[in-house]
Amino acid sequence: MTNSRPAPSASPAASGAGLPAFKRERRTRILEAALGALQGQEFEQIRIAEVAQGADVALGTLYRYFPSKELLYAVALREWVHRQRLDAAMPGRTPEERIRARLRGVIGAFEAQPQFFKTHLLLYGSGDPEVEAILGEVSALAEEVLTGDFAALSVAEPRDDATMLWSILHSLLSSAIYQGGAFGEVYRLVDDFITLVLETRDGPVSGSPAKPGPQEPATGPNEHGR
């Protein structure tokens, strides 16, 4: 997880910027085929030739847009995350309702498609700076949106709380997906963290012991009965 927004990736095919309409349409077909392939199997099982076939492009054409499988799936994952509408405005909801709904949406998306989370982790270890920059954009977007929600809730350190929440979510998802943990616990613990932040903002956390005050001097008889 990153706390600073990385520089955007430089590849025109990766961003789609500056491409003529017919190339943007071809790029979209490639990304759709890549996402479709990942919905049905793990990242390691996907053959790029099958993605090219699904996009109805030659394999060489696909590689001109995306020189590596890792870059292709970093861009595809970024597109998938944007489709989850993490930064949706959610008019009519309170800031607390928004942040809870956002996190439930993220958890639900990865619960339905755990291979997307696994691919995200695998790509972080690719060693490709452009891949890492694209994934960093996704994390930066999430933390920026959560920081805005916490700021609207008037907490003291909205960015710190957002960073902690995103890191906790990442850890909980890893446990649920790789270690067979219950997704119900992911929802519960994320909700509990938000509640804790809000209770800390509003005063002592419910159920926490009160701080002891100064002790009164003993008024009873001393050891000699006086």
Secondary structure, 3 states (H helix, E strand, C coil): CCCCCCCCCCCHHHHCCCCCHHHHHHHHHHHHHHHHHHHHCCHHHCCHHHHHHHHCCCHHHHHHHCCCHHHHHHHHHHHHHHHCCCCCCCCCCCHHHHHHHHHHHHHHHHHHCHHHHHHHHHHHCCCCHHHHHHHHHHHHHHHHHHHHHHHHCCCCCHHHHHHHHHHHHHHHHHHHHHCCCCHHHHHHHHHHHHHHHHHHHHCCCCCCCCCCCCCCCCCCCCCCCC
